[in-house]
Amino acid sequence: MIEPHPDNLATPEGVCLKGLSYIERVYSPDRIVHPLKKDKNRKEFSRISWDEAFELLRANLLSLKKTYGPQSILYYSGSGTKGLLNEVGMNFWKLFGGCTTTYGDLCWPAGLEATRLTLGENKHSVPWDIAAARLIILWGKNPAETNIHQMVYIEKALETGAKLIVIDPRRTQSSERAEMLIQPRPGTDAALALAIAHLLIKEDLIDHLFIKKHVKGFDSFRNIVSNMDPLKASKICDVPLHSIEKIAEYIGSVHPCTINAGFGMQRYTNSGQTMRSLLALLAITGNIGKAGAGWVYANLQTQIFDALKDPIAFYPPEKPDGVIRVTISTTLLGEKIISTQNPPIKMIWVERGNPVTQNPDTNTLLKAFRSTEFNVVIDQFMTDTAREADLILPAKTMFEQSDVIGAYWHPYIQLKQKVIDPPGEVKPESEIYYTLAKILEYNEEDLMGRIPGPGDDQINKFLESKLNSFPELSLDRLKEGPVFVPGNQEIAFSDYKFQTPSGKIELQSEEARSKWGVDSLPSFSETVESTSLNQATKKEYTLYFMTPNTKNRIHSQFNNLKYIEQFSEEPLLQMNPRDALKRGISDGDEVKIYNNRGYLITNVRIDFSIKRGCVSMTNGWWIEQGGTVNFLSLGRETDMGYGAAYHENLVEVERVV
């Protein structure tokens, strides 16, 4: 049985369906519990012993290192499991003499960088503070499906009279209790935000004292937004003028206001500037640093053990260390694996990720994986990426090894205690690295503090050593329950200290211009791939292909479990009735979704809830389940932060005859 911890205020209502399914995930008959080797034809897998697996690893690692150098090996680590033990992998590769790694991130770096440039750091108030908001704007966010614990506190706010506005091209579960649902054309949210700012300033619904004390660049910002009048924005966004005016009225008069921005909205080529435009609305109305007010996007206050607290962790180093070559963009992964030289990529090692399914441009990724000499994947199941491996090593679940974890949303540091021993021959990743290091004849002095030896005692010593810098934290204390991160700020920025060059909220950021080549002020520009008449887009692709998350999966995880399958539909394309009628498509028809990058075949659901000109299919489907949506996406980076702009994706749909 899996139950919530009563001392964690962020999860008061218990475990979600995904959490409950972990029991099946641990004991699934489909789980990989032994090393598997692919045959010479790269088609079928067969079980091998760990001795054979380690010999394969030893031989290939040493051969490639001798022939091409250690940087011929690409180490790709995703975010499937988080904890202090994650650093062990990179520690091994440094010990080995180096490797090639990636920069950028698939999830949220454009928003992280936009927030850092504006507020100085990425943090927000405790999750339960949103219950004190009188106006909540879910901008491209659907917490009813993607953060059900947050919905508990949104509901509390609504019960006491708060207003809810949802801005999303789709009508989602989160919009069912909203005062307003605004459905802009994808990629135009900055124009909408700047038009709202135009009205707030024109109608004098701004906080002059707050601006004077805490905001840099307001006068220049006012000049910029004077060019984005609401009528102009209405045409750009395809949003009624009266709706823009009504949002401005709400933001200007209903305080405190919280804006909760989603990740999907910052996956366009203009998304960093979009997020800065949204942040400006809070800055000019004084909705920062107060209870019930603020920006809810990423709370990295618990990331005290690693570099993630600063989004620069995702960027290529300005001064490479000569050992770890950080040259491959996560967004452009397939293309860069193929084209990288001096040395070329000859081996790929993947752990905690499924890039074939989840990274942009699946077709090129498949070519990339098949162009190498030897690939290793550590995973619990036979994912699309695991199928491209020459050697699969079984991965632990979170119940099979202790670790210390932070969070991206709530303020707790927690001990994830080992509950059971791994099944079959599963070895935790740390043990794989330790054993491999010993086989490669590294001694205990080399491994000291870098890679813990096998056994629970060694893991606990490693974790305790990482906690020593924080007097408030220890394994014994964490065993009692979740602990607030040292220095946690319950109301973010309540001290009005902003870690920006000016010490203020920066609407005008010279770093934005110098580092990313964008305007120093928030601005709107059309996305590269757009249906706008001003864009030179191929006319045969006229539908925005939206690929959101869904309630019962985390991207490509969980849908292979029977527990989840019973609540999960087959892959479906959601389509507006007018778009369907124009193409002679009826509800339930089999359709082809395509562009010049690839195609998918699936069934269609005619649905008034999606904006005309948009179609939607949830991401995360494996190829064998109907095909990944990234057969149609292109590797393209966001305007800042090296994020993946793969929601910028035009397609056409036709009925399969």
N, C-alpha and C positions, 0 to 999 in steps of 0.2 A: 504494500500500500504506500502511496506517495501523498503526503499531507503538507500543508503550508506550515512554516515556522511562525508561531504566534508573535514573536518579537520583531518580525519584519513588517513594518507598517505599509510598505509598498505593495504587498501582496495579501491584503486582508481577506479576500474572498476565496482563496484556495487556488488549486492547480488547474491549468487549462487542459484542453484535450490532448495537446502535444505532450504536456508533462505527464499525464496519466498513461500515455502510450509508451513511455519509457520502459515499462515492465516488459512489454512485448519486444521492444527494441533490444533489450538485454538478452532475452531468451528466444528470439526469433530463430526458426530453423534455417532462415536464409542468411543469418549472420556468418561472416567469414571468421573462422576460429583457428585456421591453420595457414601457414604460408602456402601460396599458390604460384606455380611457375607456368608461363605460357610456352607452348611448343614452338619448334623452329619455324613453323609456318605462320606464327603469330595469330593463331585462331582459337585454340582450346587451352584451358588451364588444367593442371593436375596438381594434386597435393604433394608437397615435399616436406622434408624435415627442416627444422631450424638450422641444423648444421649445414645442410645443402644451401639454404637461403643465405646464411652468412658467408659461405664460400663464394656464392655468386656475387654477393656484394663486394667482398674483398677483391676478387679477381677483376671485376669491372672497374671499381674505383681506382685501383692501383694502375691498371692498364690505361685508362683514360687520363689519369694524372700524369703518367709518364709520357704518353703520346701527345696530348694536347694541353696539359696543364689543368690544375684543379678548377679553373673558371670555365671549363667546358661542361661543368655540371650545373644545372639550374636547380636551385632549391626554391620550391614554391610552397608557401604555407598560407592556408586560408584562415578563416575565423570560426571554424566549426566547434572548437573547444577553446576556452580562454582560461588562463591561469598563470601562475609564476613558473610552472614547469615548461611553458612554451619556449622560454629562452634557451632550453637545453639543446634544441635543434641547431640554432645558430652557433652556440658554443662549440658543438661538434665540428661544424664546417670550418670554423676559424682554426680549430686544432688540426684539421685535415690539411690546412694550407690555403683555404679559400673556396669560393664558389661564385656563381652568378645569382643574384636575386632580383626581385622586382621592386618597382616604386609605384606610387599611386595606390588607389583602393577602389573597389567596386561600389561601395555603399554610400559614402557620405562626405568625401573630402572637400567638395566645392562649398558645401554648407559650413563645414568646420572652418575653412579658411575665411569665408565671408564673415563668420561670427568673430573669429580672431581679429581680423582687420578692423571690425567695428567696435567690439566690446573688449578686446584684448585677450580673452580666453574663453574656452568653451565650458560653461557651467550653467545650470539652471536651478531653480528652487526645488525643494523636496516635492515629490509627486503629489502629496496631499495638499500642498498649498493651492493648487488649481481650484479646490473647492471654495476658496475665498474670492475667486474671480467673479465679476459681475458681467463680463463679456468674454466669451471664449471663441476664438477663431481657429478652426481646424483648416489650415491652408495646405491642401494636398495631403492630408493626413486622415487615416481611417482607423482610429484606435479601437473601434468596436470589433475589428478583426485582427489588427496587428499589435494592439497593446490593451488587452481587455482589462488589466488592472488599473490603467489610467481612467478607463470609462467609469469605474466605481466613483472616483472623485469628481468627474465631470457630472455624473448623475446627481451627486450631492449638491453641486453648485446649482444645477437646474432646479432641484427641489426647493431651493431657497430663493428662486427668482432670477437666476442668471440667464443671460441670453446666449444662444449658440448660433454661430454662422459657420457654414461649411462651404469651402471653395474647392471644387473638384469637378473635372469633366464627367465624372461618374456619380450617379446617385448611389451612395453606399449606405451600409447599416448605420454609420455614424451620423448621417444626415436626417435620420427619421424623426428626431426631436428638435431639429434646427429651426430657427426663425426664418432663415434664408438659406437657399442652396444656390450658389453662383457657379456656373459651368463655363469657364473660359476656354478658348482655343488653347491646346497644349503649347507650352513654351512662351506664352504671352503674359505670365503673371507679373513680371516687372512693370509692364505698361499699366496694368490694373492698379498695382500698389502706388505707382507714381501719380496716377490720376487721383487716387484717394488722397495722397499727400497734397496735391494741388488744391483740392477742395477744403481740406483741413486748414491749410494756410489761408486760403481765400476767405473762409468763413470765420477765421480767427478762433479755431477750436484747438489751439495748441497751447502748450505749457511754456510760457515765455521765461519764467524764472528758472525752470529746469534746464531749458535750452541754454540760457546764459551761463549757468553754473557748470553744466556737465556735457555740453555738446559742441564739437568742433565742426565748422564748415556749414552751419545752417544757412547763412546768407547765400553762399554759392549754390547750396541745394535748392533753396527757394527759387533761384533763377532758372535752374535746370527744370524743375517740375512745372514752371510756368508754361513750358512748351508742351506739356502732356495734359491738355485739357480733357475733361471727361468724354466729350463727344468723339474726339480723336481716339481715345482709348477704347471707347465702346465699339468702334469699327475694327480696331486692331484685335481686340479680345473676343469679339462677337458676344458681348454682354450688354444687356439693355442699359441705357443711360441712367434710368431711375434706380436701377440696382446699385450702380456705382455710387450714386448720390446717397442712397440709403445706408450703405456700408460706412461711408464717411461720417454720416450723422451718428451712427452707432459708436464708432471709434472715438469720435470727438466728444460724445456726451455720456457714455456709459463707462465708468471707471470703478475698479481697476480692470484692465484688459490684458488678457494673455493670448499670445499667438503661438500656436503649436504647428510648426511646419514639418511636412513629411519629407522623406528621403527621395521619393520618386521625382518630385518637382525640381530637385537640384541635379538631375541626370540629363541635362541638356547643355549645348555649347554656350548658352548664355546664363547658366544657372547660378554662378557665383554672384553676378551682378543682380540677379533676381532676388537672391537671399538678402543681399545688402539693402535692396529696395524695401523689402518687408520689414527688416530691422529698423529702418528709418521711421516707419509709422509709430513704433513704440517710443523711439527717441524723442520725436517732436511732440508727443502727447504726454511725456513724463511717465510712461508705463514701464519703468525699469527700476529695480531696487526696492520695490514695495510689495507687500503681501498681496497675493492674488493677481499680480501683474508680472509681465516679463515674457521672455523668449524661451520656449521649450523646444529644444532641438537635440542637444547632446550635453550630457552632464558627465564630464570627465574628471570630476573631483576625486574619484576613487582610483584613478590611474596614477598612483603614487610610486609604483615600482618600475615603470617603464616609460618609454618616450612618447606613448600615445597621447599623453596630456597635451602635447603640442602637435598640431597637424603636420609640422615639418618632418615628423617621423615618417610620413608617407613620401617624402620628396627625395630625389637623388642627391647624394651629398655633394656639396660644392668642392670638397677636397677628398677624393676617393682615397681609401686607406691602402690600396694596392693589393689587398687580400680579397675583400668582398666586393665584387664588381656589381654595382647597382645600376644596371643599364637597360633593363627591360621594363617597359611600361605594362602594368597589369592590364590596362585597357587594350593595348595593342599586342597582347601576349603571343598569339599565333603568328602574326606577321613578324614580330621581332625574334622569336625563336628561330624562324627560318632564315632571317637575314643577318643575324649577329655573327660576327667574325672575330678573329684574333683574340681568343680562339672561338671556333664555332660551338654551338650547343650540341653536345653529343649524348647527354643523359639528362633526364628530368626526374626529380624527386618531389613527389607531392604528398603533403599531409594536411589534414583538417580542411580539405577543400575539394571541390568538384568543378574545376575550371572548364572542362569540355562542355558542360551544361550551362554554367552560370556566367562565364566570361563572354564578352561580345564576340561575334563572328565565329560560330562553332565550326563552320566548314573549314576555315583556315586553321583553327586549332587542331582539328583532326589530322590535317596534312602535317602540321608541325610535330605532333606526337609520333606520327608514323615516319618522320624523317630522321629520327634519332636512332642511336645504336642500342640503348638500354634505358628503360623507364621503370621507376619504382613508385608504387602508390601504397600508402598506409590508410586503410579504411575499414569500416565495419561491414559494408555491403558492396555488392558488385555494381557500382555506379558507372556512368558513362566514361568517366575518367579512369576508373579501375580497369575497365575493359581494354584500355589502351596501354596498360602496363605490361612489362615482361615479368615483373615480380610483384605480387601483392602480399603485403604483410598485414596481419590482422590487428586492428586498433582496439584499444580499450574503450569502454563507455565511462561516463563521469562517475559511476558508482564504484569503479574498480581501482581507483587510486586517489589518495588524498591530494588536495591542492588548495591554494588560497586564491580567491577570485575577487575582482572588483565588479563594477557595473558601468553601463552607459547611461542609465536613467535614474536609478536611485542612489542614495549616498552610503551604502553599506559595504564594508569589507566582510567577507564570509569565508569560513573554512568549509570546503566541500570534502567531507570526510569519506574515506573508503568504507563501503558497506559490505561488499562481497569480493571474493577473489574472481579474477577473470576466468571465463569458461574456456574449455579446450586448451589450446596452446597460445592463447592471446598473451602478448607481452606489452606492457605500457611502453610508449615511445621512448621514455627516458631509459628504460632497460635495454631497448634495441640499440640506442646510441652508446650506452655504456659497454655493452657486449661487443659491438662493432669496434669501438675504440680500443678495447683490450686485444681484439684479434689483430688490429693494425699496430699493436705493440706500443701503445701509449701507456705510460706508467701511472701509478696512483697520484704522483705529484702533478702530472699533466692534467689529470681529471679533477683535482681538488677544487671544490667550489664551483666547478663548471657543470659536471654531469654526475648526479648522485648514483651510487651503486644500487643494485637491486635490493628490494626489501623495504618494508614500511619504516623501519628505524632510519635508514639512510634518507628516505624521502622527507621524513619529519625533520631531520637535522638540516637538510637543504632548505626547507621552507622556513624553519626557525631562523636560519642565518639571514634570510631576506627580510625578516621582520625586525631584526635587531636595531634598525635605524629609527624605529618608531616605538617609544616607550609604552604607548597606549595599546600596542598590539603584541600578542603572543599566541602561540597555538593553544595554550591553556585557556586564555581569555576567549579566543574564537570558538573553542569547543562549547562554550556556554551559549553562544548564539551570535547573530549578526552584530557588528560594531560599526558605529558611525565613523567614517573616515576622519582621521585627525585633521582638524581645521575646517571641518565641513561648515559651509555657509548655508543655513536653512533657507534664507531668502537671498537669492543670488544678487550680488552687487549692492547689498544693503549698506555697505560702507562707502559706496560710490567711488571705489578705487578701480580704475580701469587700466589694465596693463598694455596700453597703447603708447606710442611715442609722445603724445600730448597729455596723457593721463586722463583724457576725456573720451566719451563716445565719439568715434570718428566717422561722421558722414562723408567727410573728405579725407581720403587716405592716399598719401603720396606713395606708400608702399604698394598699394593696389596697382598704381600706374607703373612703377619701376619694376616690380616683380612679375606682374602678369600681363602688362601691356594693355590694360583696360582703362576706362575713364577713372579718374580719382574719385569721382562722385558716382553714386548708383545711377545706372542708366539702362535703357531698354534697347536691344537690337534683336532683329529676327534671328531665329536659329538657322543653322546652315541648311538643314533639311526641313523645309516648310512649305505649306500650301499657300502662303501669302502670294498675292499677285505680283509683288515686288521681287519675288525670288525666282531664280532661274532653275526651278525644280522640274524634273521630267514630269510631264502632264499625265503619264500613264499611272502614276502612283499618287492617289489623292486622299488616302485615309491614314490618319494617325494611328499607329499600332501601339496601344497601351498594354504594358505587361506587369500589372500590379502583383503584390503579394496576396496571399489568401490565408484564411483563418487557421486552417489545420495543417499548414506546412510552414517550414522555414526554408524558403527557396526550394532546393531539390531534396530536402530531408523530410522524412516521415511518411511520404505517400506510398512507400513500398510496404508499409505495415498494414496488416489486415484490420487492426483497430481503427486506423484512420481511413482506410479504403471504404469502409461501410458508410462513412459520412461524406465521401468525396465523389463528385461527379467525374465523368470522363472529361478530357479536354474539350472545351467549348469556346467558340468565338461569340462574344457579345456584340450585337450590331443594332444600330438604330433602324426602326421600320422604314424610314424614308430612304436610307442608304440601301437597304435590302430591296425595296420595291424598284428602285432605279436599276438594279442589277438582276431582277427577276429571281430573287432568292426568297424562299419561304422558311418558316421556322422548322428546324430539324434537318434541313438540307445539308448534304455533305458539300463542303466548299474548299476551295484552294486559296490560301493566303500566300501572296508572293510579292517579290520585288526582284531587282537584278542581283540580289545576294543569295536568294534561296526561296524555299517554299515549305508550307505545311499543309496537310490535309486534315480537316476536322469537321465536326458538325457545328451548326450555327444556332444561336438562340436570339430571336428577335426581341429587343428589349428597349422600351422607351426610356429607361434610366440612364442610358449612355448618350452623350452629346452627339448630335449629327456630325458626320465627318470623322468620327472616331470609332475604332473597333478595339476590343479588349480580350485578352486571353492571359490567364495567370501564368507567371513564370514558374520554373522549377520542374516541369515535366521532363522525365527522362526520355531518351530517344525511343526506347522500346515501349514507352507509355503513350506515344503519340508524337513525340518530337519536341525538342527544346525550342523555345521562342527565339533563341539566339541564332538559329539558322538564318534569320532575316535581319539581324542587327549588324552594325558596322563598328569596328574599333575606332572610336573617336573620342578625344579628351574634352573635358569641360574647360571653361574659360579660366578657371583657377583651381588649384588643388590636385591636378592630375586625376580627376575622377573619370568615370565612364559615362559618356553621353549616349548610352544606348537606348534611351526612351525617345530619342530623336530618330524616328524610324517610320518612314512612309511606306505604305503597301497598297496593293489592290486585292480585291476579293472577287472570285467568280464561282458560280455553281458548278460542281462536278457532274457532268452529264453521264 
